[in-house]
Amino acid sequence: MIARRLLGLAAAALCALDAAAAITCSVSVTPVTVVYDPNSPVQNVTTGSYTVTCNRLASDPDTLDWRLGVNNGLQAGGGYNRVRRSGGPANQRYNYDTYRSPGNLWGNTNPTRFTGTLVFGGALTASVSGAFDIVLPGSQPVDPAGTYTDTLTVTLRRNGAPSTLYDTASFGVTVITTNSCQISLPPGDVSFNYTAFQAGPALASASYGVRCTTALPYSMALDATSGTMLGLSYSLSLSAASSTGTGATQTHTIDGTIAGGQAGTCATAVCSGSQTRTLTVSW
């Protein structure tokens, strides 16, 4: 009789374990590819998605509370996740982070995980999908153009006690940068002060900045290098017609000259005029 009682208790315990383990869940996450220009001051936001799928027995509850966290990837640092250039040194990388929604980080702590309730509605299988964002800050230090990668791991658990681990899954973040330049510091006005028939030339200049991918050659040109304003002939030139990018802003100037001895067409004591010129950076 004692043996039969022990056997009965063991069988009851086994049935309880089977019931607790009846619900199974899995998670899948889309890989995310970002085309990124580190010269742009605007943050880059690219959206990915996840899907949680669960299966149950007819005797299991009709709802399931779940939570989904994500780690910081393979090379996090400085408070950010980081992608690293494929085949490049460890210091060639860009910062990024994961967000559940604008302003709300996605991580692996209670305030930062996705949470939800899956409703089977009488069915034995149910799923739910959601979106997340990969966000790269604007105006990051420029590294060589190429493909930068990282791998993140998500963890799906029951949201509550016991905190059952249902599944883990990994997904890739790929950031592609291309050779590019921008006028990072726009030129100001080239402003002349000129007196009719003055003996010497009037000189003026304005500086501007160009920021290009590391080691990217580029050239600069004006739409016109001379003109006439208020009857005064002027000329313009650039301090350099070409250069090679360093990843940082490089400063150049637009230099202007109005030769002396010109009368102009001003009929009053003081006149002012303006013209617009276009600066083009090519690479």
SULTA-V652525 format. One line per field, one symbol per residue. ss: DSSP state (H for helix, E for strand, L for the rest). phi: phi as a letter, one per 40 degrees, with the letter a starting at -180 (. if undefined). Layout:
ss->???
phi->???
This chain:
ss->LHHHHHHHHHHHHHHHHHHHLLLEEEEEELLEEEEELLLLLLLEEEEEEEEEEEELLLLLLLEEEEEEEELLLLLLELLEEEEEELLLLLLLEEEEEEEEELLEELLLLLLLLEEEEEELLLLLEEEEEEEEEEEELLLLLLLLLEEEEEEEEEEEEELLLLLLEEEEEEEEEEEEELLLEEEEELLLLLLLLLLLLLLLLEEEEEEEEEEELLLLEEEEEELLLEEEELLEEEEEEELLLEEELLLLEEEEEEEEEELLLLLLLLLLLLLLLLLLLLEEEEL
phi->.ccccccccccccccccccccccbbbbbbccbbbcbbccccccbbbbbabbbbbbaccccdcbacbabbbccgcaciggbcacbccgcccccabcaabbcadgbcbabbdcbccbabcbcggccbaaabababbbbccfcdcbdcibbbabbbbbbbccibcccccababacbbbbbbcabaccbcccccbbbbbdgccbccbaaacabbbbddgccabbabcabaabafgbcbbbabcacaabcbgbcbcbbbbbbbccgccgbcbbcbbaaabbbbbbbba
